Amino acid sequence: MLQRKEEECISAVSEFSTEYRGSGPNGDERWFYVSSTPSRNQNNHIIWDGIEIDITERKHAEQQLRVLNTNLETRVIERTSELSDALENLKLTQQELIQSEKLAALGALVAGVAHELNTPIGNAVTVSSTLVEAHNELLSKMECGLTRSMLNEFLSTVSEAGAMLTHNLVRAADLVHSFKQVAVDQNNHQRRRFVLEEILNEVRIIMTPALRKSHVTFKQLINNLKKDSNVTKTILDLPQDQLLKALDIPYSHPEGLFAPDTYFFAKGETDKKILTDLYRRQMKSLDEAWAKKAPN
C-alpha cells in the first residue's frame, strides 16, 4: 500500500501522507503518521522531504473512544427499552386505576339505586299483603252474609291499594329504566338524538340517593308536610317541644332525629304517623351504624 502511494506521488510529484501500522524499536506494534513531498535533485534522483510521527497513543485513544461510544449507544438503547416498558406499565396501571374508579363509582351507583328501589318495592309488597288480607276478610264475611257497606269498603280498599301499587311499581320501573339508560350512555361514545328534559330527569332519578345526603332541617321537613295537601295535619302547628312530646320523643331538640329519606304514604295519612315512621327509621339507622362501629 505504501509503495503504491509512493509511486503515485512520484509520478504526480505531489505530497504524500498516510498512517500505517508497523514495528517499533522494541519489536512491538506501533502506529505512524508519515507526511512527505518528493522532488528531484540535479542528478534526477527522487528525494523525499517529510516527517514521520509515532501516533500509537492517539490510535489507542481513538479506539477507546470508539468502544466508549459503542457502549454508550448500547446503554442508550437498553435504557430506551426500559423507559418504553416503564411507560407501557404506567399506561396499564393508569387504565387499571381508571377502571377501578369506574367500578367503584358503579358500585356506589348500584347501591344507591338498590336503596332507592327498596322503598317502592317494599311499599308494593306491603300493599299487596293488604290486598290479600282484605280479600280473605271479604271471603269470611261472605259466609255470614255480605252487605253493601262491606262491599263498598272492600272496593274502596282495592281502589286505594291499586293506585298505590301502580304508583310504586311505576316508580321502580322508572328507576330501572333510568339506571339502564345512564349506564348505556356512560359506556357508549356514539352520538344520538335525545330530549334534554328526559336525560336530566334520568340523571336526577339516579342521583337522588346521593343528593339526599344533603342536610334537611326539621323546619324544612315540617314546612314540606304543611304544603302537602295529601297529609292530614294534626300536630304540625304545635310548638317544637310539644310536638316532640306528642310523638313520645325523649329529646328536646329535633335536628337529626328524622330520616331525610323518600317516604311514600297513603292519601290522608296523618302527620303524626309520618313523623313517627321517619323517627323510627332514623333511630334504626343510628342503631345499625353504632352496632357496626369498632370498639375502642
Wavefront OBJ file of the C-alpha trace (Angstrom):
o trace
v 0.000 0.000 0.000
v 2.804 2.419 0.947
v 4.723 1.523 -2.197
v 1.703 2.202 -4.408
v 1.123 5.599 -2.753
v 4.797 6.477 -3.197
v 4.634 5.626 -6.882
v 1.517 7.762 -7.344
v 3.131 10.731 -5.544
v 6.356 10.373 -7.574
v 4.519 10.340 -10.879
v 2.447 13.380 -9.872
v 5.204 14.970 -7.780
v 2.588 15.588 -5.059
v 2.547 15.491 -1.281
v 2.427 12.081 0.278
v 0.776 11.496 3.694
v -0.658 8.384 5.346
v -0.980 6.404 8.540
v 0.355 2.902 8.791
v 0.986 0.189 11.315
v 4.497 -1.053 11.811
v 7.012 -2.249 14.386
v 8.784 -0.081 16.887
v 12.410 -0.296 18.077
v 11.451 -2.981 20.587
v 9.538 -5.007 18.019
v 6.141 -4.009 19.404
v 3.313 -2.931 17.155
v 3.151 0.819 16.609
v 1.180 3.333 14.517
v 2.942 6.030 12.482
v 1.947 9.099 10.544
v 4.093 9.963 7.502
v 3.965 13.175 5.513
v 6.494 13.795 2.726
v 6.894 15.540 -0.613
v 9.027 14.042 -3.421
v 11.410 16.158 -5.538
v 14.277 15.525 -7.964
v 17.827 16.702 -7.442
v 20.318 17.708 -10.065
v 21.072 14.086 -10.822
v 17.337 13.428 -11.388
v 17.145 11.258 -8.276
v 13.998 11.253 -6.123
v 14.453 12.979 -2.787
v 11.784 12.723 -0.067
v 11.441 15.641 2.294
v 8.993 14.977 5.167
v 8.319 13.780 8.722
v 7.279 10.569 10.476
v 5.421 10.726 13.811
v 4.537 7.944 16.253
v 0.729 8.185 16.720
v 0.230 4.971 18.664
v -1.166 6.746 21.726
v -3.620 8.681 19.606
v -4.759 5.472 17.914
v -5.257 3.820 21.298
v -7.292 6.836 22.490
v -9.436 6.726 19.327
v -10.009 3.005 19.833
v -11.064 3.595 23.444
v -13.374 6.398 22.275
v -14.977 4.074 19.701
v -15.508 1.420 22.363
v -16.950 4.047 24.706
v -19.332 5.315 22.007
v -20.412 1.764 21.211
v -21.072 1.056 24.893
v -22.900 4.364 25.223
v -25.136 3.561 22.241
v -25.861 0.142 23.724
v -26.731 1.672 27.082
v -28.968 4.273 25.393
v -30.807 1.506 23.520
v -31.179 -0.547 26.699
v -32.331 2.489 28.709
v -34.789 3.479 25.973
v -36.210 -0.040 26.036
v -36.512 0.112 29.843
v -38.264 3.503 29.661
v -40.634 2.179 26.982
v -41.505 -0.786 29.188
v -41.976 1.515 32.183
v -44.227 3.785 30.109
v -46.338 0.807 28.997
v -46.610 -0.375 32.608
v -47.609 3.151 33.646
v -50.297 3.245 30.965
v -51.608 -0.162 32.065
v -51.625 0.972 35.704
v -53.446 4.160 34.706
v -56.052 2.156 32.809
v -56.476 -0.174 35.804
v -56.915 2.819 38.131
v -59.488 4.361 35.795
v -61.301 1.033 35.586
v -61.185 0.664 39.374
v -62.610 4.171 39.805
v -65.360 3.379 37.299
v -66.192 0.149 39.118
v -66.205 1.945 42.476
v -68.488 4.647 41.079
v -70.703 1.996 39.517
v -70.839 0.109 42.821
v -71.896 3.245 44.671
v -74.469 3.953 41.967
v -75.873 0.425 42.116
v -76.043 0.588 45.919
v -77.887 3.899 45.705
v -80.339 2.602 43.121
v -80.885 -0.592 45.128
v -81.619 1.520 48.191
v -83.947 3.704 46.151
v -85.731 0.660 44.709
v -86.203 -0.798 48.171
v -88.811 1.822 49.113
v -91.273 1.444 46.204
v -90.868 -2.323 46.054
v -91.289 -2.591 49.835
v -94.391 -0.435 49.684
v -95.759 -2.549 46.824
v -95.225 -5.733 48.869
v -96.990 -4.149 51.845
v -99.936 -3.066 49.718
v -100.204 -6.484 48.072
v -100.257 -8.092 51.527
v -103.053 -5.684 52.499
v -104.996 -6.706 49.404
v -104.627 -10.389 50.269
v -105.839 -9.730 53.819
v -108.785 -7.690 52.521
v -109.675 -10.478 50.116
v -109.545 -13.137 52.837
v -111.598 -10.936 55.126
v -114.214 -10.481 52.391
v -114.429 -14.245 51.862
v -115.025 -14.812 55.557
v -117.699 -12.104 55.654
v -119.462 -13.633 52.643
v -120.077 -16.798 54.652
v -122.026 -14.763 57.221
v -123.710 -12.555 54.687
v -122.288 -9.728 52.597
v -123.733 -6.236 52.967
v -123.458 -3.290 50.613
v -121.284 -1.379 53.086
v -118.845 -4.325 53.318
v -118.603 -4.477 49.530
v -118.097 -0.714 49.252
v -115.379 -0.851 51.897
v -113.614 -3.641 50.015
v -113.883 -1.799 46.699
v -112.505 1.347 48.299
v -109.580 -0.613 49.737
v -108.893 -2.222 46.348
v -109.041 1.165 44.604
v -106.616 2.814 47.020
v -104.312 -0.203 47.029
v -104.340 -0.358 43.226
v -103.393 3.300 42.987
v -100.553 2.823 45.470
v -99.359 -0.307 43.685
v -99.335 1.489 40.347
v -97.521 4.489 41.818
v -94.799 2.393 43.465
v -94.295 -0.013 40.572
v -94.096 2.843 38.055
v -91.533 4.478 40.333
v -89.493 1.255 40.416
v -89.763 0.845 36.634
v -88.611 4.438 36.108
v -85.599 3.846 38.322
v -84.596 0.692 36.444
v -85.067 2.386 33.049
v -83.083 5.448 34.088
v -80.289 3.342 35.524
v -80.042 1.293 32.313
v -80.047 4.372 30.096
v -77.431 6.229 32.135
v -75.245 3.106 32.201
v -75.511 2.778 28.413
v -74.688 6.467 27.865
v -71.624 6.229 30.112
v -70.157 3.369 28.052
v -71.331 4.469 24.610
v -69.431 7.231 22.826
v -71.712 7.258 19.801
v -73.784 10.355 19.187
v -77.551 10.052 19.419
v -80.555 12.344 19.484
v -82.117 12.910 22.884
v -84.587 15.077 24.713
v -82.684 17.135 27.277
v -85.537 17.114 29.767
v -85.661 13.289 29.700
v -81.898 13.000 30.184
v -81.918 15.440 33.097
v -84.825 13.583 34.684
v -82.999 10.237 34.327
v -79.856 11.663 35.908
v -81.915 13.234 38.703
v -83.586 9.900 39.464
v -80.254 8.078 39.516
v -78.544 10.740 41.653
v -81.385 11.070 44.157
v -79.701 8.764 46.747
v -76.526 10.868 46.637
v -78.375 14.180 46.618
v -80.445 13.079 49.593
v -77.304 13.032 51.735
v -77.521 16.824 51.922
v -78.795 18.033 55.264
v -82.547 18.679 55.657
v -83.541 20.736 58.677
v -86.517 19.934 60.893
v -88.107 23.227 59.901
v -87.875 22.300 56.215
v -89.434 18.907 56.942
v -92.363 20.477 58.792
v -92.882 23.065 56.039
v -92.888 20.363 53.363
v -95.517 18.384 55.283
v -97.621 21.520 55.726
v -97.543 22.173 51.968
v -98.591 18.622 51.069
v -102.355 18.528 50.614
v -102.374 14.708 50.956
v -101.233 14.883 54.600
v -103.797 15.142 57.387
v -102.486 17.848 59.762
v -102.862 17.135 63.472
v -99.716 18.294 65.263
v -97.717 20.398 62.769
v -98.822 23.707 64.311
v -97.697 22.740 67.825
v -94.613 24.359 69.342
v -91.467 22.353 68.877
v -91.276 20.927 72.430
v -94.967 19.978 72.467
v -94.658 18.368 69.013
v -91.792 16.165 70.220
v -93.794 15.283 73.314
v -96.820 14.359 71.157
v -94.546 11.958 69.237
v -93.234 10.428 72.512
v -89.692 11.506 71.621
v -87.497 11.888 74.732
v -85.339 14.668 73.273
v -85.546 18.445 73.483
v -84.025 19.234 70.083
v -85.430 17.742 66.848
v -82.455 18.134 64.479
v -81.049 14.796 63.313
v -83.928 12.749 64.735
v -85.835 12.211 61.480
v -84.520 10.234 58.500
v -84.020 12.503 55.427
v -85.380 9.881 53.044
v -88.065 9.442 50.398
v -91.272 8.250 52.024
v -94.426 7.047 50.299
v -97.670 7.302 52.236
v -101.353 6.840 51.579
v -103.510 9.858 50.847
v -104.913 11.263 54.064
v -102.207 9.796 56.312
v -101.620 11.878 59.438
v -98.534 13.986 60.007
v -98.039 12.198 63.342
v -97.716 8.779 61.694
v -95.336 10.101 59.026
v -93.073 11.794 61.586
v -93.178 8.718 63.834
v -92.113 6.483 60.931
v -89.285 8.860 59.971
v -88.113 9.000 63.591
v -88.119 5.205 63.930
v -86.282 4.830 60.644
v -83.591 7.263 61.786
v -83.200 5.530 65.149
v -82.868 2.188 63.370
v -80.157 3.584 61.087
v -78.273 5.030 64.049
v -78.514 1.749 65.963
v -77.178 -0.185 62.952
v -74.322 2.291 62.481
v -73.454 2.067 66.180
v -73.501 -1.739 66.042
v -71.003 -1.656 63.157
v -68.700 0.741 64.990
v -65.464 -0.906 66.054
v -64.932 -0.975 69.847
v -62.253 1.336 71.224
l 1 2 3 4 5 6 7 8 9 10 11 12 13 14 15 16 17 18 19 20 21 22 23 24 25 26 27 28 29 30 31 32 33 34 35 36 37 38 39 40 41 42 43 44 45 46 47 48 49 50 51 52 53 54 55 56 57 58 59 60 61 62 63 64 65 66 67 68 69 70 71 72 73 74 75 76 77 78 79 80 81 82 83 84 85 86 87 88 89 90 91 92 93 94 95 96 97 98 99 100 101 102 103 104 105 106 107 108 109 110 111 112 113 114 115 116 117 118 119 120 121 122 123 124 125 126 127 128 129 130 131 132 133 134 135 136 137 138 139 140 141 142 143 144 145 146 147 148 149 150 151 152 153 154 155 156 157 158 159 160 161 162 163 164 165 166 167 168 169 170 171 172 173 174 175 176 177 178 179 180 181 182 183 184 185 186 187 188 189 190 191 192 193 194 195 196 197 198 199 200 201 202 203 204 205 206 207 208 209 210 211 212 213 214 215 216 217 218 219 220 221 222 223 224 225 226 227 228 229 230 231 232 233 234 235 236 237 238 239 240 241 242 243 244 245 246 247 248 249 250 251 252 253 254 255 256 257 258 259 260 261 262 263 264 265 266 267 268 269 270 271 272 273 274 275 276 277 278 279 280 281 282 283 284 285 286 287 288 289 290 291 292 293 294 295 296
